[in-house]
Amino acid sequence: MNFLRGVMGGQAAGPQPSGAETIQKLCDRVASSTLLEDRRDAVRALKSLSKKYRMEVGTQAMDHLINILQTDRSDSEILGYALDTLYNIICNDEEEEQDEAAQKQADDLGAQFTEQFVQDPEHVTLILALLEEFDFHVRWPGVKLLTALLKNQCVQVQGIILVSPMGVSRLMDLLADSREVIRNDGLLLLQQLTKSNAAIQKIVAFENAFERLLDIITEEGSSDGGIVVEDCLLLLVNLLKNNSSNQNFFKEGSYIQRMKPWFEVGDDNSGWSAQKVTNLHLMLQLVRVMVSPVNSPGATASCQKSMYQCGLLQQLCTILMATGVPADILTETINTVSEVIRGSQVNQDYFASVNAPSNPPRPAIVVLLMSMVNERQPFVLRCAVLYCFQCFLYKNQKGQGEIVATLLPSTIDANSISAGQLLCGGLFSVDSLSNWCAAVALAHALQDNLTQKEQLLRVQLATSLGKPPVSLLQQCTNILSQGSKVQTRVGLLMLLCTWINNCPIAVTHFLHNQENVPFLTAQISENLGEDERLVQGLCALLLGICIYYNDNSLENYTKEKLKQLIEKRIGKENFVEKLGFITKHELYSRAAQKPQPVFPSPEQMLFDHEFTKLVKELEGVITKAVHKSSEDEKKEEEVKKTLEQHDNIVTQYKELIREQDAQIQELKEQVASMSSQNEQMQTTVTQQLAQIQQHKDQYNILKLKLGKENQNQSNSQGDSSQVNGLQTEELTQLREEVEELRKQHTLLQTQLHDKDALINTLRSETAEGSAGGSDNTELLKELESQSAEINQMKTERQELLRRAEAGSSDAVSSSDGSFDAAKMAEVESRLAAQTTETERLKEETKSLSASRAELEQQLASATSTVAILQTEQAKLQTEVQESKKEQDDLLMLLADQDQKIHSLKQKLKDLGETVDDEDDLDARDQTDDDFEEDEDED
């Protein structure tokens, strides 16, 4: 301990040891001391020397400190000292200012010690395990140490944490720590952890990071909060930037809606603190991350829709039109609104309807364009307005038409300032930056819109009093020929190239001016300086477009004549070389990277992003068009015609095939219907064939019977030609009458049997109940009387048949014939009356049958209910049987158990132990109860 007091500042006699010697002795003490207090004091001494003697402590004590972390887990104090010491030797943060060389040396030293520490992944895993300790003196140094390791060796430490079980989850628990110091340092740790690692970003997001971070931002006061809000926003940007999975999770979790309150600003926006400006800047950046043009179009469109629906876009437009907002926040808000509306028709339409709070109200687009063409506005603000205007017109033909319409003579309003007037004013301003911005903005109003390109040809400009107006196209070429600044000429050339591209009418208008082609060839053919090379390349591109989209309507400037002019005045190789100056320019590749115009200075503002795509598209086709000869042109035209003919033929064949397909489909439907009809007819034919066969069989049977009767008749005729004075014809007629009477007899018998059955049925129903009482009785009486009449008729008919059959042997007198005829007429009349009455009775019978059917239906429903109840009863009986079976099994088990208990008691008794039987216990319990009752009575 005396040694440690000397190290910690006590006075000792003799020469003082050097720092390295002291550190060596302390390391030995840490390694060899058996007492925890000695080791703790030694580690505390190393901690106090670690900043001053960083190299010595790092090289000599790191292994001993790691060993302390592994062996002395039970003592939080020594763990805290060891973690602090490791942090001091690994961290590069120096409180005092150092020169660049010393700072570089310190950084190298920290990287060296970090590499040494993470060589063994178990060391990082050990730090992660220590973070589970709730003790402040362990957890906080552990968080700082892990943050320092991530700063120095980010990729390697990320890999170790990623494969560590529950590694990321342990770090996420830091956000829930109630101690703000640990929570805030945990935010810094997660910022380092999530840098450029999509896998860790996804894990952190699915550990409910969004919910926790947004809650912290709200608790800390949103945009009015402090540095903690800034750290949360930086972590959110890390999690969402270029990570489509997390962006989709953020949107699906309805977290976009929670961003709207961040942008609520009051009427008084003066005196914003620097921290609030920083926070709001990061919030806007977070919105831009969700709708960035580099994201997938589907994800961007979905986020744009959500931002409009939840009112976030409206809130941003409020900030846009508010007064007193700091310039950098206003600029970033314009950029944010630009990307929220880019390519979204609904959002673009809403933005077009926004008005500035002025008197009179003006559209927000007009107010922004006024800032863009005003040279006194900050450069970054003007770039932001240009980007906003470009995004408003991106894939927005409706908006393009509205902008161009403000330039047309029929829609110009002299009492108000329109977007078109501002663009024309900027296009011909003395400020070259305004010229360039207005030209690019107008080019975006024409992008991929042939209709507006043709409409813009109608625009006429009044140059001065007394002179006729000139077209906008002519005025642009006039300014070009006047030799203005490079930035102005580049902007105008980009506008002209976009205007006449893929528009033969505009090409014709451009070539109609006799001065344009000589000016372009002169510009291309001259050998100018570096600054003019870009202008030469753009002139070559403009002339190439005039060749490629030339419809040969002007005799002096056909495709062939322009190519001949290039070959004579410029040379094809020289022309192609000058055309290549565009893509070789150093600012071209920078502008081609992203849509937003970001330039370090106004002088470098030369290329537009959409124009770079146009150059890339046209450079190759223009080079081919210039090198093609007239024969090649003719061949190509012939090939085009042939291809068009082939296309027409193919189109015709396609139409023919479509028609044939329609016809085939119709015929298929007809075949299907005819097949069904055929099947029905086949069924009908089969039935008819069966009927015909049946009739044939009946005919054959009748034929056989008739043959036998004819044979009998011939035999009887052979004996005598007359029987009792009757001729053969009379006998045949008599037989026919007899046969007819037999048929009628059979029919009457059938009707009689039916009525007898009906009578019996009605009698049975009458016997079962008296529901039909009197009506059924009367009906039965009528039926009985009719039955009697029918029996009488039956008797008379039988008598007639007997007489008719006897006619073949007895002579039939005329008086008997008349009697029979009268009798037959009477019978027929009575039979007709009886038939009518029978029909009436049948109707009544039907009604009774219907009522009976209803009763039967009720009986059937009751029967079905009984069946269901019987089924349920069967189930219950089955369950009862199963319960009885289980009860029997339990009784058997209880019997076995009782037997075992009895045997065990017997064994205990044999061994001399006192065992109380259940009967004894019951008796004792009963005695105790009786004794208690007696005491209660006393």
Phi, psi and omega in degrees: 000327176297322178299316181293323177296324176294322179292321185279005174127358179287154181275132178228147181284154178092180182290141180282138177287156178287168180299318181297319180294318178300315181296322179296317180295321179294320178297319177297318180297319178297323184282328190254342184291136177267337179276134180298324181295321178296316180295320179298317180294323179293317179293323176298320178294321177296322178299317181292335180265352190291330180283318182285318181249061185298315181297311184295315180296318181296317183285327186262327191255353187298315182295320179295322179293320178296322179295323176301316180298330183276326189260327185257050183290340184280343183253109183290332183292312180293327176297317179298318178297316181295317180294319177298319180296315178298321179297319182296324183276340181263326185287142180262001181286119179247133181289318181275152180285139179231162176285174187295320181295315180295322179294320178296320178296318178297319179297317179297322180295316178297319178296322180296311180294324178296316179297320178296321183291318187271004176301324175259111182301338181296334179295317177293320177299324178296318177297319178298321179293322180293336179293344177285344177292131182279344182301130184299322184288350176255315187291316184294311176299326177296319178297315181295320180296315180294325176296317178296320178298319179293324179295322185273322181225071190295308188297315183294316180292323177300318179297320179293316180294324183295322181271353179284131180300127178059023182296311181292325180297322178297322180288328178292334178295340179297331181291339180266003180290135182287343179273116187299328181298314179292318179299316182293318176292332174296324175298316178296322178297315180292330175299314179293324184292325187268005181290120170055035177224099186295324182296313179294324178300319180294317181297315180299318180297318182280357170270023177068034181292319183301315181298315182293317182294318179294325176295319179296318180299317179295317180296325184275358176102018178054232184293337178275001182285183184261212184293335179296319177298319178299316179296320178298317181293321177297320178293320177298320177297318177301318184289329188259334187292125179058027178233093186296326180296313179292326178296317178295320178296321179295318180289314181294334178279006179061032178278341177298322180298331181283353179276341185301316181297343180297330191256020176278115181243151180270186179287326181263105183250024180271150175076040177288137177285160179297324179293321178295321178298317179296316181298313181294326177297317178291325177296317177296321178297324178295320176297319181294327178299323182288334184239026182296142178298341179281347177288168177295143183303322181294317180293319179297315180298321179296317179293321178299320179296316179296320181293327177286318184292325182273357177089009180292320178297318179298322180293321178295320178295329176296316176297324182299322183262001182283159179256150177084004179284135179303151187297318182291326175291320179297318179297313181293327177295319178299316178297322180292313177301323180303312184281337176290328182262352187296117177077002180254110185298319181296313181294323178294320178296320178296317182297325178294336182270354182285134179243147176281147180283067180240175180233109357286160180298139178238149177299146180300327180298317181295318180297319179293319179295327176298323177289325183293321183268007178264113185290348180275351179281154179300148183299316182294327178293319179294321176297320179296319179295318178299316179297321178296318179293321178297317180292327177295325182267355184292118181054038183230080182294330177296313178296323177299317179296323179293321180292313181295326181297332179289350178262344184285147184301327186285344185245002183286129178251117184288342185270352182224158179266129181250168179296321180296319179296319178296321180292318178294320178298318178290327182295326183247025178281167177278347179275120184294326179293322175295321177301312183295313181298316180294320180296315180294319179298317179292327177296323178291335175289344180252356188299121176054037181222092184296324182298315182288331175297319179288323179295323183293341176293341181278348186289128179243140181242137176270114184278310180203167181293140177085353179249146180291152179292154178240158180286158178299322178297317180293321180296322178297316179292327177296316179295323178300315184289345181280354176070055180279194182295157182299317182298320178295313182295322178296317179298316180293320179295321176296320178298314182294318179298316179294324184293308186273353179296127177059032179220087183303328180294317178294324176299318180296317178298321181292317182286340182295333175282117187293345184270345188290310183296314176302323179296316181295315180295323179294319179296320184287321186283339183286151175262097185253180183283184183297323183293331184269356182296321180296320178297319178298317179297319179292324175296319177297320178297317180297317179292323177297322177295323178296330177282313188292322182255027180277129179263011177059028179280338176259123186295325184281343184230052173285171180303314184294318181291324177294322178293322176296322178296319178296318181295324182279314187274325188245314188097135186297318181294320179295323179296315180294324178295315179295325177297326180286350178298334184294305185288341180274352181291143185294332181275350181294310183295326179295318180289334182283350186286315183212157185293329185290127178285104179240115182228140179292333181210159181298330182293334181270006180273088186236325186247148174252145184299313181295328179291326177297324177292325177294318178298315180299326180285323189266338187302314182292316184291326178291319178301316178295319181296323181289322183281345182287139176275174180295323178296319178297321178299316180297317179298318180295320177296319178297318178298318179299315179299316179299316178297321178297318178299314178301318179298320178296317179298315179299319178298316178299315179298321178299316178297318179298317179297319178299316179299315180296321176300318179296317179296317179299318179297317178296317179295322177299318179297319178297317179300318180298315179295318179294325178296317178296319177297319180299318178298319178296317180294321178299318178298317179297316180298318179299316178298316180296321177299319178297319178296319180296317178298320178298317178296322178299316179298316178298320180297317179297319179297314178297324181296318178297315178300316181297324178296318179296318180296318179298322180294319178296321179295319180295322178296317181291326179290330178294327180288313177205141183281344179227143176242114178054037175082006180264138178281166181297319180297319179295322180295320180296318179297322180294320179296321179297319178296320178299318180296320179295321178294324177298317179299314179299322178299315179298318180297318180294323177297320179297314178299323180295315179299320179298316182290327176297318179296319179297320180297317181296321179296313180296324178296318180295318179297322180293323179292326183288324182200163182256024182297322182261007182001261191293321181297315181295323180296313177299319181295322179293321178298314180300316181297323180292320179295317179295325178296322178296315178300317181295322178297320178297315178298321179299318180297313179298319181295320178297322179297317179297317179298319180299317179295321181294321179291327179286352182294338182286338181251336181252155177279138181258119181276165181291326180293321177295322180296319181292322178298316181297319181297317180294321180295320181295320180297320179296318180297317182298318181294318179294325179294320179297316179297319180295324180296318178298315180296326179295319179300318179297318179295326178298319179298315178297322179297320179300315180298319177296323178295323180296316179296322178295321179297322178296317178297320178297323179296317177298321178297321180295318179296319178296322178297317179297321178298318178297321179296320179296315179297322178296320178298314179297321179298321179296318178299313181299320178297320177298316179297321178299317179299317179296318179298318178297320180296314178298320180297320177297319179297317179297320178298320177298316180297317178298321178297316178299318181295318178299321179297317180296316180300318180297318180295319180295319176300320180296321178295319178296321177296319179297327180278000177094007180277150179272123183235128178269127175284163180295326179294320179295318179297317179298319180295320179295319178297320180295321179295318178298319180295319180295322180295320179295322180295320180296321178294321178297320180295319178297000000 
